[in-house]
Amino acid sequence: MRRTLSHRCLGHAEIFHRDDSRRFDMSDKKPISSVNDFVVRFANVNGSGSASANEMFARAILRHGVPVSPRNIFPSNIQGLPTWYEVRVTEAGHLGARGGVDMMVAMNPQTWDKDVAGIEPGGYLFYDSTKPMPSTKFRDDITVIGVPLTAITNSTYTDPRQRQLFKNIIYLGALSALLEMDPRLIEQLIGEQYKGKEKLLSSNVHALHLGRDWALQNLKCPIGLRVKKSDKVGDRIFIEGNSAAALGAVYGGATVCAWYPITPSSSVAEAFTAHCKKYRHDPETGKAKYAIVQGEDELASIGIVIGASWNGARAFTATSGPGISLMTEFIGLSYFAEIPAVIMNIQRAGPSTGMPTRTQQCDIIACAYASHGDTKHVLLFPEDPAEAFEFAAAAFDLAERLQTTIFLMLDLDIGMNHRLCRPLKWDDAKQYDRGKVMTAEMLEEGRDFGRYLDVDGDGIPYRTYPGTHPTKGSYFTRGTSRDRYARYSEEGSVYADNMQRLVRKFETAQDLVPRPLQANAERPTKYGVIYFGSTSPAMDEAIGLLEERGHQLDRLRIRAFPFHSSVASFLAEHDFVYVVEQNRDSQLRQLIVNENGIDPVRLVPIVHYDGTPITARYIAKAIGDHQDHLKVTPLRKAVS
């Protein structure tokens, strides 16, 4: 419905369904009407200052007590290219990407056609209507909402940068009216962001109400999409996975971080720095009790980590796929010389440079068997920031208990996006597990110390810290073959003995790493699904969609490699098992086949690898279509 503007209004306002008449009764498709259950996507230009306003939109809905799941989709350059920020509003609490857009806030002419095409039938298009658009740029089956944002900002501000920045706040204000949001909650967020900066605070609040008042005066508010106050957020917190993992490193006892900047892992080291400044300074002297080193490259960074760990510190690095490629020689040293190390791998799309700012789960094989020769490494797969915190802390215990490299396998979707999760918890009575460390007292007692001597069959030898004893417990750390007492040897039987012990150690790890979590369908079924990591939120929602189609699946979320024996049991109990993951080659499926000797025909790959997060709709359709095919009853010859 179009409204007539007063002479005081600039530009033109409109809510219409087809541009040629500016009026159209959508009798064939009614506008979407939904409360606390919709998806809004902001299409902006990178470097325009929109990120702060878009995140404030998401946080404001949280303040209404309604869960949100935001995702930032940004380019790998500094500014100028398209960027999107998607907010899923979901009172039901679904935190995975849903797929589809109910409202598009189209602020980027470069991506207009694609953005308009992505709106669900019956959805809404919000745009800057300062300049008229041709009818060919709109669709008949959506509601178009025009607000003259540029005209409003130009009439209010003279500084070009202010015009750009406040335009974002003005559209936030207009959206608050259209979606029936409480503006006081947004004002609270502005107050918190600009606390102590009264000039910025008041100017942002003014811009917010410029947009809100204009919408209330000139548009029909609210539209079919509305935010209603609820209490579904509960005690959950809103945090990025990288920040949670970095905090886990602090609580896990890490005192050394060596890193080299690479998207999307840099914020792990940055967050660790911030957390250490808060928690790792001596309260009396103010002295820092940590070391953070930016190496000249990834190879140097992992070298520093291994050196610090060899000296008894808990150390880690954060990187992504290209960094793993460069680190593999040192990773092999950590494995063979049995030196603890933790690597937080925030996965992105490869190969090579690939898509640096897009998410994937594509480093599974590379990390599981990193380095040349026969190697196997422990991988941890957290599903959200809460597990990122817990697994990061546990990684340091595992690294020292197993005397090897531990990979924390995050990805961009978890690491660089805010996510609702349960509160982070820590037991202050917890004692760190330093593993088998032989002390000076044990050496004085005459204990037989062989650096690579397995004394109890678990494959894990004792080690000593440098300087433990003036005459006993020393050994030469080498990456070459040696015997049980660290003496150089290229004898075949000695080498094979050492390599077989490393296999026993890996088998020991099966019962130390986080176990898989299984959930069974309501009715017995011969079909199952395996998934892991950031795929989990979409998978949880997809189960409901599949049940609506009449499909029942038992499900198993894998949380670590090596695989616990329950993985083999799950596979044995089902005729077909779907393996859902975000990479082209179904890498987790390969790992399962390789480690369990399973007939690959029984493992059905469900893969998604375009760099965007996998959606519940995608999973449900892929599995549902395959299930429908399996349940087709063949025609039988009629009996006469």
N, C-alpha and C positions, 0 to 999 in steps of 0.2 A: 504494500500500500504506500503510495507516494504522498508526501506531505508538501504543502506549499511553504516556501521559506520566506521569512520576513526580509526586508531590505538590509537588515543588519547582518545577515548570514552571508558568509563567503562561499564561493564554489557552489556545489549542488549536492543535495542529499537524496538518497533513494533506497528503498527496499523494493525490489522488483524481481520478476522471474524471467523476463525476456526483454532485451534492450530495445527492440524495434518499437514496442508499444509502451514500455516502461510499466505495463500492467499485464498480469497474466494469471488467470486462475488455474492453479496446478491441480486440475481435477484428476489427471492421470497419475500424479505422484504427489502426495501430501508432504509438506515439509516435515523433516524429522522432529519428533517431539520426545524429549528425554530429560529426565532429572538425574543429575549425578552419574551419568553413564554416557560419555561421548568422548571423541578425540578432536582436539584442536591442534592444528599445525600452523606454525609461523614460518613464512618464507621471507627471508631477509638477505641482506648483503653482508658478507663477513667484514668486520671492522666498522659497522655502522652504530655500534653501541646498543644493539637490540638485545644482547644476551642477558643483561641485567634486568631489563623490563620483562622479558619472557620468563626468566626464572622467578621473578617476583609474582607473575601470574600464577605459576604452579604453587608457590609457597602460600599465596593468598587462599587458594582453594583448600590447601591443607589446613589453614587456620579456620576454615569452615567445618572442619572435622571430616572432610571427604578425602579418601586416599587418592593420590595421583602417582603416575609413573611417567616421568619426563625423559626424553632422549634428545641429545644435541647431535645434530648431523652437520658437520662442518668440513670445510676444505682444508687442504694441507698448506695453503699459502697464508700470508699474513692478513691480507684484506682484498676485497674486490670481487671474490667469487661467491657463488650462492651458498647460503647456509640455511638450515631448517632446524626448528626446535618444536618437537612434538610433545604434547601433554595429553596423556590418557587420564581422563577423569573416571574413576571406577569405584563406586561405593561398595561393590562386591569384593573389592580388594585384589583384582587381577593386575599383576605388576609386569606381565610380559607385554610385548607389542601385540596389538590386536590385529592391525591391518585396516586400511581404509581411513578416510578423514571425514569427519562430520562438519567441521568448520575450518576453512582455510583463510588465514590472515595473510593476504597476498601483498607483500611489500616489495617484491622484486620483479621488475618488468622482464628480466632475462629468463625467468622460469615460469612466467605467467601461464602459458599454454599447458605445460606439464602440471602445474599446481591446480589449475581449474579442472583438468581431466581427472585428477586424483580424488575429487570430492565425491562422496557417496551420493547416489540419487536421493533427492530430498534434502540434501545438505545445504550449507550456507557458505557464501563467499563474501568476506569482508575486505574492502580495498579502499585506497585513497582515490576519491572521486573528484579531486580538484580539476583534473583534465578529463573530458568526456572520452569514453571508450567506444569503439565501433561494436555493432551488434554481434559481429562474428566472434568476438572475444568472450562471449557468455554462453551459457547453456540454458535450455528451456526447463530442465528438471531440477534446478537449484534456486535458492533464494539469494539474491544479490543485495548486499548492504554497502552502500557507498557513504563514506565520510570524508569531507575535504580536508584531510590532515595537513597537507602542505599549505593550503590557504590559511588554515587556523594558525599554524606555526609562523608563517611569514608575517601575518598581521600582528603577532604578539612578540616575536623575538627578532633581533637584528643580526646577532652573531650567527654565522653559518653553522658552527659546531653546536651551538645551543639549539638551533632549529632542528638539526638531525637528532640530537639526543632526546630532546623533549617531545619530538614527534612520537617516539616509542612510548613514552609515559602517557601521552594524549590518547593513543589507541588503546592502551591499557585501561584508561578511564572509560572510554566508549564501550569496551568489552564488559566492564563491570556493570554498566547499565543494561546492556543487551542480555547478559547472562544472569542478571539479578543478584550480583555479588554485593556483599556488604563493604562499602568503601572504607569504613573505619578500620577494617582488617588490613587493607592495603596501606592505609596511612600509618598503621603500626609498623609495618615492614619498612616503609620509607624512613620512619623515625629511628628504627634500629640500625638501618644501613648508614644513615647520615647523622648519627648521634654525635653531638658536639660541633656539628657543621650546620648551624641554624640557617644560613643563607641557602645552602643546597637543599636542606630539608623543606623549607617553605616553598622554594621554587618548584620542587618536584610535586609537592602536594597541590600547588596551584595548577600545574600542567595536568595532573590527574583529573582535577575537577573541570578543567577546560573541556577535556574529552567527554567526561561523564555528563556534564550539564548539556553539552551540545547534543549528545545522543538522546537524552531525555526530552529535550525540547523539539527535536526534529525527526526522531524515529519512533517506531512502535516498539516499546520495551515492556517486558522482555520478549525474546524470541522463543522458539520451541525448545531450545537448549537452555537449561537453567541449573544453577548451583543452589542447593538448599542445605542449610546447616544440618549437620549430622554428628555422630560420635563414633565413626568407624575407624578413626586413626588409632585410637587407644594410646598405649604407651610406646608405640613404635617411634624410631628415630629416622631422620632423613639425612643420609650421608653418602658420599662417594666411596666406591670400592677401594680406590687407590689410597684415600686418606685412612680408611679403616684398616687396610693392610699395613700401612706405615705405623699406625698406632699399635697394631698387633706386634710389629717388630720391636717397638719400645717395650711393651709388656713382656715380650718373649726374651728380653735380655740383650738385644742387639746393641752394640756400642760402636760398631764401625759400618758405615755405608759408603761404598765406592761405586760411582756411576758415571755414565756418559749420557748426555741428553738425547732422547729419542722418543718420538710420539708412538704410543700413548702412555709411556711409563714415567716420564719426567716428573709428573706430579707426585709419584710415590716418594722420590727423594726429597722433593720440596716439602711434602707433608711431614716426612720424617724429621726434616730440619726444624719445622715449626713445632712439632711435638717435643723434640729434644730440648728446644729452647725453653719450653714450659716445664718439662718434667725431669730433665737430665742435667740441671745445674745444681751444684752443691749449695744448699740454702745458706750456709755460713760464709763460705768464701766466694760464692758466685762462679766458681770454676766449672767449666764444661767437662762433663764426664763422658764424652763421646767424640768421635772423629768422623767427619763427612768429607770425602775426597772426590772431586770431579777429575777422573783420569783423562788422559789425552785421547783415549778411545775405549771401546768395550773390552778389548783384550787386556789393556792395562787395568781396567776396573775389576775384572774377575781375578786377575793376578793379585791385586791388593787384597781382595776378599780372602783368597786362599792363604796368603801370607799372614794375614791377621788371625785367621782361624787356626792356622798351624801354631801360632803363638798363644792360643787359648782364648782369644776374643770370640764373641759371637758377631759374625759379619755377614753382610748380604749385598747384593746388587739388584737393581731393577732395570729391565731392558725389554725389548720386543724381538720379533723374529730375526731381523738382520743382525741384531746384537748377539743372539744365540749362535748364529752362523760364525761370527768372528770369535766367539768364546770357546768353541768346541775343543780346541787343543788343551786349554787349561781345564776344561770340564773333564777331559780324559785323565788329566793328572790328578784331579780331585778324586776320581773314581778309583784309580789304580794305586795311588799313594795313600788313599783313604784319609783324606783331609775334609772336615766338615765345611759345607758352604750352602748358602741359600740364595736361589735366584728367583726373583719375582718376574715372571714373563707375562706382560700385558699384551696379549696377542692382537695382531692387526692382520689385514689382508695382504698376503704375498702372492707369488714369489718376488724376489728382489725387492725393490722399493714398493711394488704393489700399490695398494691404496692405504697410505699411512694413517688416515683418519677414519677408516671403516673397520668394522668389527668382524672377526672370524675366530674359529677354534681350529686353526690350521697348523699349529706347531706340535701336535701330539706326538707324531712319529719322530720328528726332529729332536724333541727333548727326551723321549723315552729311550732312544738309542744314541744319544749325542756322543760324538767323537768316533774315531776309527777304532777298529778292533771290536771285540765282544764287550759291549757295555750295556748296562740296564740301570735306569735311574728312577727314583721315586718321584711321582707326580701327584700333586694335590689339586682337586677340582672344587673350589668353593662355588656356591650358587648365588651368593648375594654378599653385601658388605659385612653382615654379621659373621658369616663363615669365613670371609676374607680375613677378618680380625682374628678369629679363632685359629684358622689354619696357618696364618702367618706366624702367630706365636708358637704354635705346635711345631712348625717347620724347624725351629732352632733346636728343640729337644730331639727331633728325629735326626737332624743332621749330625748332632754329637753322639746320639745313641748308636746310629748306624755308621758314623764316620764316612760320610759321603755327601754328594750334592743333592739337595732337595729342591724341586721346582714347584713354586706356587703358580698355578696356571689360571690366571685371570684373563680377561679380554677387555677390549675397549668398552663394550656395552656395560660391563660391571664397573670397570675401573674409572671411567671418566663421566659417568652419569650418576646423579643423585637417585637413591633408591630407598624406599621405606623398608625397614627391617626391624627385627626385635632388638631391644636394647643390648649393647655390648656388656658382657659380664666377665668378671675376673675374680678369682679366688686369691685373696692376698696371702693366704697360707700356703699357696702353691710353691713347691721347690723345683728348681730347674733340674732336668735330667741331663747331667753332663756325660753320661755313658760310662764306659769302662776306662777309667783313668787310674793308672798306678801311681800311688803316692810315694814319697820318700820313706815313710814308715813301712809300707809294704815291701819296698826294695830292701830296706834294712833287715826285714824279717827273712830275707833270702828267697822271696818269690821269684819264680822263673819268668823272666821278662823276654818275650820274643815279640817284636813289634807286629808281626803278622802270624802269630801263633794263636790258633783257636783252642781254647782250654775247655770249653763246655759245649761245643757242637752247634752253636748258633751262628757261626761264621764271623763273629765280631771279635777282633783281638783287643788287647789292652794297648793303650797309648800312654805316653808321658808328655807333660808340658816341658818346654825348654827350661833348663835350670832346676829341674825337680831335685836332682841329687848331684853332688860334685863328682862322683865316680861311677854311678850306676844309672841305668835306664836311658842312656843316650843311644841314638841310632842315626843312620844316614837316610834321609828322605830322598827317594829317587823315583823317577818315572820309568825306570828300566826294571827288568825281571830280577827277582831276588828270592831268597829262601825265607823261612818262617822267622829268622832272626835278622832280617833286613840286610843280609849279605848278598852281594851281587852274584847272580847265577843265571846262565842261559841254558841250564840243563832242562831238557824237556819235561821230565817228571816233576821237577821243582816248579816249573811254570804252570803245569797242568794242576798241580796241587793247590797253588795259589788261586788260579782261576775258578776251580771248583768250590773253594771256600767262599769266594765272592758270590757264587750262585746260592750257597747256603745262607749267606747274609741277606740276599734279596728275598729268599723265601721267608726268613725271619721277619722281614718288613711287612709281609702280608697281614700279620696280626698286630702290627703297631700302628699302621695308617688308619685313617677314618674308614669305617666299614660302609658298604652300600646300604641304602635305605630302601626297603621294599614296601609296596602298598598293593594289596590284592583287590581285584574287582569284586563287585557285590555277588556275582555268580561265578562258579568255576569256568575257566576258559583255557584253551590251549594256545592262546596268543599272549605275547608279552611285548613290552617296550623297554628299551634301555636308553637313558639319556644322562646328561651331566652338565655341570656349570651353568652358564647364563641361559641355556636352553630351558632350564627348569621352570621358570614362571610361565612361559608359553605352553610348556608341556602339561603343567597342572591344569591350565584352563582348557586345553585341547581335549583332555580326558572327558570333561563334561560335554563338549560338543560331540565327541564320538559316541558317548552314551545316548545322546539324543537321537543319533542315527541307528541305535540298536547294537552298537559294538562294545564288547567288554574286553578290557585288557588289564592284565597284571603289569605293574611297572616297577622298575628298579633304577634308582638314581645312583650312579657310580660316583664315588667321591675321592678315589685314589687309585693309583697304579703303583705297585703290583696289585692285581685283582685278588680280593678275598675269595675263599672257596665258595662263598654263597653265590658268586657270579656263575660259576660252572653249574651249580645246583639249579639256579634259575633257568639257565639255558637248557638243561636236561629236562626240565618240567614242562617245556613249551615246544610245540611243533614249529612255530615261527616266532621270531623275535625281531621287532623293528628297532633299528639303532638310529636315533635322531641326533644329528650333529650339524655344525655350521662350517663345513669345508667340502671341497669338491670330491675328494677321494675316499670319503668315509673312513677317516683315519682311526677313530676309536674301534670301528668294526674290524679293521685290519689287525689292530692290536689284540682284540679279543680272539680272532681266528688264530693268530700267530701264537698266542700264549696258552690257549686252551684246546687247540687241535679240533676246532669245531668245523663242521661242514658249512662253508660259507653260504650255501643255498638257503640255509635255515635262518640266516641273518639278513633281513631286508633293509637296505640303506634308505634312510630318509634324510636327504641332504639339502642344505640351503647355503649359498655362498656368494650372494651378490654384495656383501658388505653391510647390508642392513640387518637388524636383529630378526631372527626367525619369529614368526607369528603363530598364534594359536590356530588361526584359520588355515594357514599353510599346512601345519602338522595334521590337523583334523582331516583336511581334504586328501592329503597324500596317503595317510593310513586308511581313511575311510574308503577311498576308491579301491585300494588294494584289498581291503576286507570284503567289499562288495563283490569283487571279482572272484575271491575265494569261495564265496557263498552262493555263487550261481549254480543252480542245479542243472546238470546236463539233461537234455531231452532223452526220453526213453521210448522205445518202440511200444506202441499201444498193443495190448493183448486183445485179439478178436474173440 
